[in-house]
Amino acid sequence: MLDELILKSVGRFVTVVFEKKNGELRTLTGRLGVTKHLKGGVSNLNPDAYITLYDVVNKGYRAVNRETIRSVTLNHVTATVNV
């Protein structure tokens, strides 16, 4: 459900809080559709399991597991999932 909000952001900035593999919560501010920094090649990630965002703070692409998303903020509105 929250992953659909990210996919519908259409290039707008989103803030995503998700759980990393080690259990830590991470906050990422980024955008979909950034291609400026691509260096070629093809992503091996399963698009049904991961969303790739460009992290504007750390200036790099990050993969977010759709199942571990805890909250999404878009247009100053936050949607959360109960854990």
HTML snippet that shows the backbone in 3Dmol.js (N, CA, C, O; Angstrom):
<script src="https://3Dmol.org/build/3Dmol-min.js"></script>
<div id="view" style="width:600px;height:400px;position:relative"></div>
<script>
const pdb = `
ATOM      1  N   MET A   1       0.816  -1.190   0.000  1.00  0.00           N
ATOM      2  CA  MET A   1       0.000   0.000   0.000  1.00  0.00           C
ATOM      3  C   MET A   1       0.868   1.266   0.000  1.00  0.00           C
ATOM      4  O   MET A   1       0.673   2.152  -0.832  1.00  0.00           O
ATOM      5  N   LEU A   2       1.825   1.351   0.931  1.00  0.00           N
ATOM      6  CA  LEU A   2       2.692   2.528   0.977  1.00  0.00           C
ATOM      7  C   LEU A   2       3.609   2.586  -0.232  1.00  0.00           C
ATOM      8  O   LEU A   2       3.958   3.670  -0.699  1.00  0.00           O
ATOM      9  N   ASP A   3       4.003   1.419  -0.742  1.00  0.00           N
ATOM     10  CA  ASP A   3       4.856   1.401  -1.925  1.00  0.00           C
ATOM     11  C   ASP A   3       4.144   2.003  -3.129  1.00  0.00           C
ATOM     12  O   ASP A   3       4.792   2.586  -3.999  1.00  0.00           O
ATOM     13  N   GLU A   4       2.832   1.872  -3.195  1.00  0.00           N
ATOM     14  CA  GLU A   4       2.056   2.470  -4.286  1.00  0.00           C
ATOM     15  C   GLU A   4       2.108   3.994  -4.228  1.00  0.00           C
ATOM     16  O   GLU A   4       2.117   4.652  -5.268  1.00  0.00           O
ATOM     17  N   LEU A   5       2.142   4.560  -3.023  1.00  0.00           N
ATOM     18  CA  LEU A   5       2.277   6.015  -2.882  1.00  0.00           C
ATOM     19  C   LEU A   5       3.596   6.493  -3.471  1.00  0.00           C
ATOM     20  O   LEU A   5       3.652   7.527  -4.136  1.00  0.00           O
ATOM     21  N   ILE A   6       4.648   5.738  -3.224  1.00  0.00           N
ATOM     22  CA  ILE A   6       5.957   6.111  -3.765  1.00  0.00           C
ATOM     23  C   ILE A   6       5.922   6.065  -5.288  1.00  0.00           C
ATOM     24  O   ILE A   6       6.405   6.979  -5.957  1.00  0.00           O
ATOM     25  N   LEU A   7       5.354   5.007  -5.824  1.00  0.00           N
ATOM     26  CA  LEU A   7       5.305   4.848  -7.279  1.00  0.00           C
ATOM     27  C   LEU A   7       4.451   5.919  -7.945  1.00  0.00           C
ATOM     28  O   LEU A   7       4.678   6.250  -9.109  1.00  0.00           O
ATOM     29  N   LYS A   8       3.474   6.467  -7.227  1.00  0.00           N
ATOM     30  CA  LYS A   8       2.608   7.515  -7.774  1.00  0.00           C
ATOM     31  C   LYS A   8       3.157   8.920  -7.537  1.00  0.00           C
ATOM     32  O   LYS A   8       2.503   9.904  -7.883  1.00  0.00           O
ATOM     33  N   SER A   9       4.342   9.022  -6.955  1.00  0.00           N
ATOM     34  CA  SER A   9       4.900  10.334  -6.633  1.00  0.00           C
ATOM     35  C   SER A   9       5.318  11.121  -7.870  1.00  0.00           C
ATOM     36  O   SER A   9       5.470  12.340  -7.789  1.00  0.00           O
ATOM     37  N   VAL A  10       5.504  10.473  -8.991  1.00  0.00           N
ATOM     38  CA  VAL A  10       5.779  11.097 -10.288  1.00  0.00           C
ATOM     39  C   VAL A  10       6.900  12.145 -10.205  1.00  0.00           C
ATOM     40  O   VAL A  10       6.708  13.292 -10.608  1.00  0.00           O
ATOM     41  N   GLY A  11       8.051  11.753  -9.690  1.00  0.00           N
ATOM     42  CA  GLY A  11       9.200  12.645  -9.666  1.00  0.00           C
ATOM     43  C   GLY A  11       9.245  13.633  -8.514  1.00  0.00           C
ATOM     44  O   GLY A  11      10.221  14.371  -8.382  1.00  0.00           O
ATOM     45  N   ARG A  12       8.220  13.667  -7.679  1.00  0.00           N
ATOM     46  CA  ARG A  12       8.246  14.554  -6.515  1.00  0.00           C
ATOM     47  C   ARG A  12       9.098  13.925  -5.422  1.00  0.00           C
ATOM     48  O   ARG A  12       9.316  12.714  -5.411  1.00  0.00           O
ATOM     49  N   PHE A  13       9.571  14.747  -4.515  1.00  0.00           N
ATOM     50  CA  PHE A  13      10.373  14.246  -3.408  1.00  0.00           C
ATOM     51  C   PHE A  13       9.491  13.483  -2.434  1.00  0.00           C
ATOM     52  O   PHE A  13       8.378  13.906  -2.124  1.00  0.00           O
ATOM     53  N   VAL A  14      10.000  12.354  -1.954  1.00  0.00           N
ATOM     54  CA  VAL A  14       9.313  11.559  -0.949  1.00  0.00           C
ATOM     55  C   VAL A  14      10.296  11.244   0.170  1.00  0.00           C
ATOM     56  O   VAL A  14      11.499  11.121  -0.058  1.00  0.00           O
ATOM     57  N   THR A  15       9.773  11.118   1.365  1.00  0.00           N
ATOM     58  CA  THR A  15      10.574  10.666   2.499  1.00  0.00           C
ATOM     59  C   THR A  15      10.017   9.321   2.926  1.00  0.00           C
ATOM     60  O   THR A  15       8.824   9.182   3.194  1.00  0.00           O
ATOM     61  N   VAL A  16      10.897   8.336   2.984  1.00  0.00           N
ATOM     62  CA  VAL A  16      10.496   6.967   3.287  1.00  0.00           C
ATOM     63  C   VAL A  16      11.236   6.516   4.539  1.00  0.00           C
ATOM     64  O   VAL A  16      12.453   6.676   4.634  1.00  0.00           O
ATOM     65  N   VAL A  17      10.513   5.957   5.492  1.00  0.00           N
ATOM     66  CA  VAL A  17      11.124   5.325   6.658  1.00  0.00           C
ATOM     67  C   VAL A  17      10.934   3.830   6.464  1.00  0.00           C
ATOM     68  O   VAL A  17       9.813   3.354   6.281  1.00  0.00           O
ATOM     69  N   PHE A  18      12.047   3.088   6.506  1.00  0.00           N
ATOM     70  CA  PHE A  18      11.976   1.649   6.291  1.00  0.00           C
ATOM     71  C   PHE A  18      12.969   0.948   7.203  1.00  0.00           C
ATOM     72  O   PHE A  18      13.867   1.569   7.770  1.00  0.00           O
ATOM     73  N   GLU A  19      12.786  -0.361   7.329  1.00  0.00           N
ATOM     74  CA  GLU A  19      13.661  -1.159   8.173  1.00  0.00           C
ATOM     75  C   GLU A  19      14.753  -1.776   7.311  1.00  0.00           C
ATOM     76  O   GLU A  19      14.471  -2.433   6.308  1.00  0.00           O
ATOM     77  N   LYS A  20      16.002  -1.557   7.712  1.00  0.00           N
ATOM     78  CA  LYS A  20      17.133  -2.130   6.995  1.00  0.00           C
ATOM     79  C   LYS A  20      17.255  -3.611   7.340  1.00  0.00           C
ATOM     80  O   LYS A  20      16.579  -4.099   8.246  1.00  0.00           O
ATOM     81  N   LYS A  21      18.114  -4.321   6.618  1.00  0.00           N
ATOM     82  CA  LYS A  21      18.310  -5.753   6.851  1.00  0.00           C
ATOM     83  C   LYS A  21      18.750  -6.058   8.272  1.00  0.00           C
ATOM     84  O   LYS A  21      18.411  -7.107   8.820  1.00  0.00           O
ATOM     85  N   ASN A  22      19.513  -5.135   8.878  1.00  0.00           N
ATOM     86  CA  ASN A  22      20.003  -5.375  10.239  1.00  0.00           C
ATOM     87  C   ASN A  22      19.002  -4.958  11.315  1.00  0.00           C
ATOM     88  O   ASN A  22      19.304  -5.045  12.505  1.00  0.00           O
ATOM     89  N   GLY A  23      17.812  -4.506  10.908  1.00  0.00           N
ATOM     90  CA  GLY A  23      16.772  -4.154  11.861  1.00  0.00           C
ATOM     91  C   GLY A  23      16.682  -2.678  12.187  1.00  0.00           C
ATOM     92  O   GLY A  23      15.710  -2.245  12.806  1.00  0.00           O
ATOM     93  N   GLU A  24      17.674  -1.894  11.783  1.00  0.00           N
ATOM     94  CA  GLU A  24      17.645  -0.449  12.042  1.00  0.00           C
ATOM     95  C   GLU A  24      16.597   0.218  11.163  1.00  0.00           C
ATOM     96  O   GLU A  24      16.323  -0.226  10.048  1.00  0.00           O
ATOM     97  N   LEU A  25      16.016   1.296  11.689  1.00  0.00           N
ATOM     98  CA  LEU A  25      15.129   2.115  10.864  1.00  0.00           C
ATOM     99  C   LEU A  25      15.972   3.165  10.163  1.00  0.00           C
ATOM    100  O   LEU A  25      16.880   3.742  10.761  1.00  0.00           O
ATOM    101  N   ARG A  26      15.672   3.412   8.891  1.00  0.00           N
ATOM    102  CA  ARG A  26      16.412   4.395   8.108  1.00  0.00           C
ATOM    103  C   ARG A  26      15.424   5.334   7.457  1.00  0.00           C
ATOM    104  O   ARG A  26      14.369   4.906   6.990  1.00  0.00           O
ATOM    105  N   THR A  27      15.757   6.612   7.424  1.00  0.00           N
ATOM    106  CA  THR A  27      14.947   7.619   6.757  1.00  0.00           C
ATOM    107  C   THR A  27      15.674   8.055   5.498  1.00  0.00           C
ATOM    108  O   THR A  27      16.843   8.439   5.543  1.00  0.00           O
ATOM    109  N   LEU A  28      14.977   7.994   4.379  1.00  0.00           N
ATOM    110  CA  LEU A  28      15.565   8.325   3.089  1.00  0.00           C
ATOM    111  C   LEU A  28      14.686   9.372   2.414  1.00  0.00           C
ATOM    112  O   LEU A  28      13.471   9.197   2.319  1.00  0.00           O
ATOM    113  N   THR A  29      15.291  10.447   1.951  1.00  0.00           N
ATOM    114  CA  THR A  29      14.585  11.450   1.162  1.00  0.00           C
ATOM    115  C   THR A  29      15.113  11.347  -0.257  1.00  0.00           C
ATOM    116  O   THR A  29      16.313  11.471  -0.502  1.00  0.00           O
ATOM    117  N   GLY A  30      14.198  11.120  -1.185  1.00  0.00           N
ATOM    118  CA  GLY A  30      14.653  10.920  -2.551  1.00  0.00           C
ATOM    119  C   GLY A  30      13.542  11.061  -3.572  1.00  0.00           C
ATOM    120  O   GLY A  30      12.442  11.531  -3.280  1.00  0.00           O
ATOM    121  N   ARG A  31      13.874  10.633  -4.786  1.00  0.00           N
ATOM    122  CA  ARG A  31      12.949  10.738  -5.912  1.00  0.00           C
ATOM    123  C   ARG A  31      13.045   9.494  -6.776  1.00  0.00           C
ATOM    124  O   ARG A  31      14.075   8.821  -6.818  1.00  0.00           O
ATOM    125  N   LEU A  32      11.970   9.208  -7.452  1.00  0.00           N
ATOM    126  CA  LEU A  32      11.957   8.184  -8.491  1.00  0.00           C
ATOM    127  C   LEU A  32      12.343   8.824  -9.813  1.00  0.00           C
ATOM    128  O   LEU A  32      12.208  10.036  -9.983  1.00  0.00           O
ATOM    129  N   GLY A  33      12.811   8.033 -10.726  1.00  0.00           N
ATOM    130  CA  GLY A  33      13.021   8.499 -12.089  1.00  0.00           C
ATOM    131  C   GLY A  33      14.274   9.310 -12.348  1.00  0.00           C
ATOM    132  O   GLY A  33      14.414   9.866 -13.437  1.00  0.00           O
ATOM    133  N   VAL A  34      15.186   9.402 -11.403  1.00  0.00           N
ATOM    134  CA  VAL A  34      16.436  10.135 -11.631  1.00  0.00           C
ATOM    135  C   VAL A  34      17.352   9.239 -12.455  1.00  0.00           C
ATOM    136  O   VAL A  34      17.651   8.114 -12.054  1.00  0.00           O
ATOM    137  N   THR A  35      17.798   9.740 -13.609  1.00  0.00           N
ATOM    138  CA  THR A  35      18.666   8.943 -14.481  1.00  0.00           C
ATOM    139  C   THR A  35      20.012   9.613 -14.734  1.00  0.00           C
ATOM    140  O   THR A  35      20.870   9.032 -15.399  1.00  0.00           O
ATOM    141  N   LYS A  36      20.212  10.805 -14.227  1.00  0.00           N
ATOM    142  CA  LYS A  36      21.421  11.569 -14.504  1.00  0.00           C
ATOM    143  C   LYS A  36      22.693  10.839 -14.080  1.00  0.00           C
ATOM    144  O   LYS A  36      23.717  10.942 -14.756  1.00  0.00           O
ATOM    145  N   HIS A  37      22.641  10.108 -12.976  1.00  0.00           N
ATOM    146  CA  HIS A  37      23.840   9.508 -12.414  1.00  0.00           C
ATOM    147  C   HIS A  37      24.006   8.031 -12.773  1.00  0.00           C
ATOM    148  O   HIS A  37      24.867   7.352 -12.215  1.00  0.00           O
ATOM    149  N   LEU A  38      23.196   7.536 -13.690  1.00  0.00           N
ATOM    150  CA  LEU A  38      23.323   6.142 -14.090  1.00  0.00           C
ATOM    151  C   LEU A  38      24.604   5.944 -14.883  1.00  0.00           C
ATOM    152  O   LEU A  38      24.987   6.794 -15.687  1.00  0.00           O
ATOM    153  N   LYS A  39      25.261   4.819 -14.650  1.00  0.00           N
ATOM    154  CA  LYS A  39      26.514   4.533 -15.335  1.00  0.00           C
ATOM    155  C   LYS A  39      26.372   3.348 -16.276  1.00  0.00           C
ATOM    156  O   LYS A  39      27.377   2.772 -16.691  1.00  0.00           O
ATOM    157  N   GLY A  40      25.162   2.975 -16.617  1.00  0.00           N
ATOM    158  CA  GLY A  40      24.951   1.840 -17.517  1.00  0.00           C
ATOM    159  C   GLY A  40      24.663   0.580 -16.744  1.00  0.00           C
ATOM    160  O   GLY A  40      24.661   0.572 -15.513  1.00  0.00           O
ATOM    161  N   GLY A  41      24.421  -0.472 -17.471  1.00  0.00           N
ATOM    162  CA  GLY A  41      24.104  -1.734 -16.819  1.00  0.00           C
ATOM    163  C   GLY A  41      22.618  -1.831 -16.537  1.00  0.00           C
ATOM    164  O   GLY A  41      21.848  -0.904 -16.790  1.00  0.00           O
ATOM    165  N   VAL A  42      22.242  -2.975 -16.007  1.00  0.00           N
ATOM    166  CA  VAL A  42      20.841  -3.250 -15.730  1.00  0.00           C
ATOM    167  C   VAL A  42      20.711  -3.664 -14.272  1.00  0.00           C
ATOM    168  O   VAL A  42      21.548  -4.400 -13.748  1.00  0.00           O
ATOM    169  N   SER A  43      19.674  -3.195 -13.634  1.00  0.00           N
ATOM    170  CA  SER A  43      19.434  -3.558 -12.237  1.00  0.00           C
ATOM    171  C   SER A  43      19.050  -5.033 -12.154  1.00  0.00           C
ATOM    172  O   SER A  43      18.227  -5.511 -12.935  1.00  0.00           O
ATOM    173  N   ASN A  44      19.646  -5.747 -11.210  1.00  0.00           N
ATOM    174  CA  ASN A  44      19.327  -7.152 -10.983  1.00  0.00           C
ATOM    175  C   ASN A  44      18.273  -7.336  -9.911  1.00  0.00           C
ATOM    176  O   ASN A  44      17.903  -8.465  -9.588  1.00  0.00           O
ATOM    177  N   LEU A  45      17.784  -6.231  -9.356  1.00  0.00           N
ATOM    178  CA  LEU A  45      16.794  -6.306  -8.285  1.00  0.00           C
ATOM    179  C   LEU A  45      15.421  -6.632  -8.843  1.00  0.00           C
ATOM    180  O   LEU A  45      15.055  -6.189  -9.931  1.00  0.00           O
ATOM    181  N   ASN A  46      14.678  -7.406  -8.091  1.00  0.00           N
ATOM    182  CA  ASN A  46      13.318  -7.764  -8.461  1.00  0.00           C
ATOM    183  C   ASN A  46      12.421  -6.545  -8.236  1.00  0.00           C
ATOM    184  O   ASN A  46      12.260  -6.118  -7.092  1.00  0.00           O
ATOM    185  N   PRO A  47      11.828  -5.967  -9.295  1.00  0.00           N
ATOM    186  CA  PRO A  47      11.001  -4.771  -9.121  1.00  0.00           C
ATOM    187  C   PRO A  47       9.719  -5.022  -8.334  1.00  0.00           C
ATOM    188  O   PRO A  47       9.081  -4.075  -7.875  1.00  0.00           O
ATOM    189  N   ASP A  48       9.335  -6.288  -8.175  1.00  0.00           N
ATOM    190  CA  ASP A  48       8.166  -6.601  -7.363  1.00  0.00           C
ATOM    191  C   ASP A  48       8.501  -6.557  -5.873  1.00  0.00           C
ATOM    192  O   ASP A  48       7.605  -6.418  -5.040  1.00  0.00           O
ATOM    193  N   ALA A  49       9.783  -6.673  -5.535  1.00  0.00           N
ATOM    194  CA  ALA A  49      10.211  -6.690  -4.140  1.00  0.00           C
ATOM    195  C   ALA A  49      10.881  -5.396  -3.695  1.00  0.00           C
ATOM    196  O   ALA A  49      10.859  -5.070  -2.509  1.00  0.00           O
ATOM    197  N   TYR A  50      11.488  -4.641  -4.642  1.00  0.00           N
ATOM    198  CA  TYR A  50      12.256  -3.448  -4.295  1.00  0.00           C
ATOM    199  C   TYR A  50      11.853  -2.249  -5.140  1.00  0.00           C
ATOM    200  O   TYR A  50      11.453  -2.388  -6.296  1.00  0.00           O
ATOM    201  N   ILE A  51      11.967  -1.073  -4.542  1.00  0.00           N
ATOM    202  CA  ILE A  51      11.800   0.196  -5.248  1.00  0.00           C
ATOM    203  C   ILE A  51      13.151   0.899  -5.189  1.00  0.00           C
ATOM    204  O   ILE A  51      13.744   1.013  -4.117  1.00  0.00           O
ATOM    205  N   THR A  52      13.638   1.367  -6.326  1.00  0.00           N
ATOM    206  CA  THR A  52      14.915   2.071  -6.365  1.00  0.00           C
ATOM    207  C   THR A  52      14.657   3.567  -6.410  1.00  0.00           C
ATOM    208  O   THR A  52      13.996   4.072  -7.318  1.00  0.00           O
ATOM    209  N   LEU A  53      15.195   4.274  -5.405  1.00  0.00           N
ATOM    210  CA  LEU A  53      15.068   5.726  -5.294  1.00  0.00           C
ATOM    211  C   LEU A  53      16.448   6.358  -5.358  1.00  0.00           C
ATOM    212  O   LEU A  53      17.442   5.734  -4.987  1.00  0.00           O
ATOM    213  N   TYR A  54      16.508   7.591  -5.826  1.00  0.00           N
ATOM    214  CA  TYR A  54      17.746   8.348  -5.763  1.00  0.00           C
ATOM    215  C   TYR A  54      17.740   9.121  -4.452  1.00  0.00           C
ATOM    216  O   TYR A  54      16.875   9.969  -4.237  1.00  0.00           O
ATOM    217  N   ASP A  55      18.692   8.836  -3.579  1.00  0.00           N
ATOM    218  CA  ASP A  55      18.819   9.483  -2.275  1.00  0.00           C
ATOM    219  C   ASP A  55      19.489  10.838  -2.487  1.00  0.00           C
ATOM    220  O   ASP A  55      20.666  10.899  -2.843  1.00  0.00           O
ATOM    221  N   VAL A  56      18.746  11.925  -2.270  1.00  0.00           N
ATOM    222  CA  VAL A  56      19.274  13.265  -2.543  1.00  0.00           C
ATOM    223  C   VAL A  56      20.239  13.740  -1.459  1.00  0.00           C
ATOM    224  O   VAL A  56      21.027  14.654  -1.704  1.00  0.00           O
ATOM    225  N   VAL A  57      20.198  13.149  -0.279  1.00  0.00           N
ATOM    226  CA  VAL A  57      21.109  13.535   0.792  1.00  0.00           C
ATOM    227  C   VAL A  57      22.475  12.889   0.580  1.00  0.00           C
ATOM    228  O   VAL A  57      23.503  13.564   0.640  1.00  0.00           O
ATOM    229  N   ASN A  58      22.483  11.569   0.330  1.00  0.00           N
ATOM    230  CA  ASN A  58      23.740  10.837   0.164  1.00  0.00           C
ATOM    231  C   ASN A  58      24.169  10.698  -1.290  1.00  0.00           C
ATOM    232  O   ASN A  58      25.198  10.090  -1.584  1.00  0.00           O
ATOM    233  N   LYS A  59      23.379  11.263  -2.198  1.00  0.00           N
ATOM    234  CA  LYS A  59      23.696  11.299  -3.630  1.00  0.00           C
ATOM    235  C   LYS A  59      24.030   9.929  -4.208  1.00  0.00           C
ATOM    236  O   LYS A  59      25.134   9.696  -4.701  1.00  0.00           O
ATOM    237  N   GLY A  60      23.057   9.035  -4.138  1.00  0.00           N
ATOM    238  CA  GLY A  60      23.228   7.696  -4.706  1.00  0.00           C
ATOM    239  C   GLY A  60      21.904   6.972  -4.759  1.00  0.00           C
ATOM    240  O   GLY A  60      20.930   7.382  -4.128  1.00  0.00           O
ATOM    241  N   TYR A  61      21.877   5.900  -5.512  1.00  0.00           N
ATOM    242  CA  TYR A  61      20.656   5.108  -5.638  1.00  0.00           C
ATOM    243  C   TYR A  61      20.556   4.147  -4.468  1.00  0.00           C
ATOM    244  O   TYR A  61      21.553   3.563  -4.042  1.00  0.00           O
ATOM    245  N   ARG A  62      19.347   3.989  -3.954  1.00  0.00           N
ATOM    246  CA  ARG A  62      19.095   3.081  -2.835  1.00  0.00           C
ATOM    247  C   ARG A  62      17.894   2.208  -3.171  1.00  0.00           C
ATOM    248  O   ARG A  62      16.921   2.670  -3.767  1.00  0.00           O
ATOM    249  N   ALA A  63      17.978   0.949  -2.782  1.00  0.00           N
ATOM    250  CA  ALA A  63      16.872   0.014  -2.975  1.00  0.00           C
ATOM    251  C   ALA A  63      16.128  -0.132  -1.661  1.00  0.00           C
ATOM    252  O   ALA A  63      16.734  -0.367  -0.615  1.00  0.00           O
ATOM    253  N   VAL A  64      14.816   0.007  -1.719  1.00  0.00           N
ATOM    254  CA  VAL A  64      13.977  -0.102  -0.536  1.00  0.00           C
ATOM    255  C   VAL A  64      13.099  -1.334  -0.697  1.00  0.00           C
ATOM    256  O   VAL A  64      12.374  -1.473  -1.682  1.00  0.00           O
ATOM    257  N   ASN A  65      13.177  -2.225   0.282  1.00  0.00           N
ATOM    258  CA  ASN A  65      12.339  -3.414   0.274  1.00  0.00           C
ATOM    259  C   ASN A  65      10.898  -2.982   0.541  1.00  0.00           C
ATOM    260  O   ASN A  65      10.615  -2.342   1.554  1.00  0.00           O
ATOM    261  N   ARG A  66      10.004  -3.328  -0.356  1.00  0.00           N
ATOM    262  CA  ARG A  66       8.599  -2.907  -0.231  1.00  0.00           C
ATOM    263  C   ARG A  66       7.953  -3.397   1.052  1.00  0.00           C
ATOM    264  O   ARG A  66       7.080  -2.722   1.598  1.00  0.00           O
ATOM    265  N   GLU A  67       8.362  -4.554   1.541  1.00  0.00           N
ATOM    266  CA  GLU A  67       7.748  -5.146   2.732  1.00  0.00           C
ATOM    267  C   GLU A  67       8.182  -4.486   4.028  1.00  0.00           C
ATOM    268  O   GLU A  67       7.527  -4.669   5.054  1.00  0.00           O
ATOM    269  N   THR A  68       9.278  -3.717   4.010  1.00  0.00           N
ATOM    270  CA  THR A  68       9.786  -3.127   5.250  1.00  0.00           C
ATOM    271  C   THR A  68       9.499  -1.635   5.366  1.00  0.00           C
ATOM    272  O   THR A  68       9.997  -0.987   6.287  1.00  0.00           O
ATOM    273  N   ILE A  69       8.711  -1.079   4.458  1.00  0.00           N
ATOM    274  CA  ILE A  69       8.379   0.346   4.511  1.00  0.00           C
ATOM    275  C   ILE A  69       7.450   0.593   5.698  1.00  0.00           C
ATOM    276  O   ILE A  69       6.429  -0.079   5.851  1.00  0.00           O
ATOM    277  N   ARG A  70       7.818   1.570   6.537  1.00  0.00           N
ATOM    278  CA  ARG A  70       7.021   1.899   7.725  1.00  0.00           C
ATOM    279  C   ARG A  70       6.187   3.164   7.536  1.00  0.00           C
ATOM    280  O   ARG A  70       5.067   3.249   8.038  1.00  0.00           O
ATOM    281  N   SER A  71       6.735   4.164   6.802  1.00  0.00           N
ATOM    282  CA  SER A  71       5.964   5.378   6.541  1.00  0.00           C
ATOM    283  C   SER A  71       6.476   6.059   5.283  1.00  0.00           C
ATOM    284  O   SER A  71       7.633   5.903   4.892  1.00  0.00           O
ATOM    285  N   VAL A  72       5.583   6.817   4.661  1.00  0.00           N
ATOM    286  CA  VAL A  72       5.901   7.580   3.460  1.00  0.00           C
ATOM    287  C   VAL A  72       5.333   8.974   3.643  1.00  0.00           C
ATOM    288  O   VAL A  72       4.168   9.129   4.009  1.00  0.00           O
ATOM    289  N   THR A  73       6.158  10.006   3.386  1.00  0.00           N
ATOM    290  CA  THR A  73       5.698  11.388   3.435  1.00  0.00           C
ATOM    291  C   THR A  73       5.800  11.958   2.025  1.00  0.00           C
ATOM    292  O   THR A  73       6.859  11.933   1.398  1.00  0.00           O
ATOM    293  N   LEU A  74       4.672  12.472   1.547  1.00  0.00           N
ATOM    294  CA  LEU A  74       4.583  13.043   0.213  1.00  0.00           C
ATOM    295  C   LEU A  74       3.679  14.255   0.299  1.00  0.00           C
ATOM    296  O   LEU A  74       2.571  14.165   0.827  1.00  0.00           O
ATOM    297  N   ASN A  75       4.134  15.385  -0.212  1.00  0.00           N
ATOM    298  CA  ASN A  75       3.356  16.641  -0.151  1.00  0.00           C
ATOM    299  C   ASN A  75       2.969  17.003   1.283  1.00  0.00           C
ATOM    300  O   ASN A  75       1.844  17.433   1.536  1.00  0.00           O
ATOM    301  N   HIS A  76       3.901  16.829   2.220  1.00  0.00           N
ATOM    302  CA  HIS A  76       3.710  17.181   3.632  1.00  0.00           C
ATOM    303  C   HIS A  76       2.633  16.347   4.317  1.00  0.00           C
ATOM    304  O   HIS A  76       2.149  16.725   5.384  1.00  0.00           O
ATOM    305  N   VAL A  77       2.250  15.221   3.722  1.00  0.00           N
ATOM    306  CA  VAL A  77       1.279  14.303   4.324  1.00  0.00           C
ATOM    307  C   VAL A  77       1.979  12.975   4.554  1.00  0.00           C
ATOM    308  O   VAL A  77       2.603  12.430   3.643  1.00  0.00           O
ATOM    309  N   THR A  78       1.876  12.446   5.790  1.00  0.00           N
ATOM    310  CA  THR A  78       2.537  11.205   6.141  1.00  0.00           C
ATOM    311  C   THR A  78       1.519  10.090   6.267  1.00  0.00           C
ATOM    312  O   THR A  78       0.488  10.230   6.923  1.00  0.00           O
ATOM    313  N   ALA A  79       1.837   8.975   5.618  1.00  0.00           N
ATOM    314  CA  ALA A  79       1.028   7.756   5.747  1.00  0.00           C
ATOM    315  C   ALA A  79       1.907   6.724   6.431  1.00  0.00           C
ATOM    316  O   ALA A  79       3.067   6.555   6.057  1.00  0.00           O
ATOM    317  N   THR A  80       1.374   6.038   7.420  1.00  0.00           N
ATOM    318  CA  THR A  80       2.150   5.030   8.161  1.00  0.00           C
ATOM    319  C   THR A  80       1.435   3.695   8.137  1.00  0.00           C
ATOM    320  O   THR A  80       0.246   3.600   7.832  1.00  0.00           O
ATOM    321  N   VAL A  81       2.193   2.678   8.467  1.00  0.00           N
ATOM    322  CA  VAL A  81       1.643   1.332   8.597  1.00  0.00           C
ATOM    323  C   VAL A  81       1.821   0.925  10.055  1.00  0.00           C
ATOM    324  O   VAL A  81       2.831   1.251  10.679  1.00  0.00           O
ATOM    325  N   ASN A  82       0.856   0.227  10.584  1.00  0.00           N
ATOM    326  CA  ASN A  82       0.941  -0.262  11.970  1.00  0.00           C
ATOM    327  C   ASN A  82       1.821  -1.498  11.995  1.00  0.00           C
ATOM    328  O   ASN A  82       1.625  -2.429  11.213  1.00  0.00           O
ATOM    329  N   VAL A  83       2.797  -1.502  12.904  1.00  0.00           N
ATOM    330  CA  VAL A  83       3.726  -2.642  12.996  1.00  0.00           C
ATOM    331  C   VAL A  83       3.336  -3.514  14.146  1.00  0.00           C
ATOM    332  O   VAL A  83       3.987  -4.528  14.401  1.00  0.00           O
TER     333      VAL A  83
END
`;
const viewer = $3Dmol.createViewer("view");
viewer.addModel(pdb, "pdb");
viewer.setStyle({}, {cartoon: {color: "spectrum"}});
viewer.zoomTo();
viewer.render();
</script>
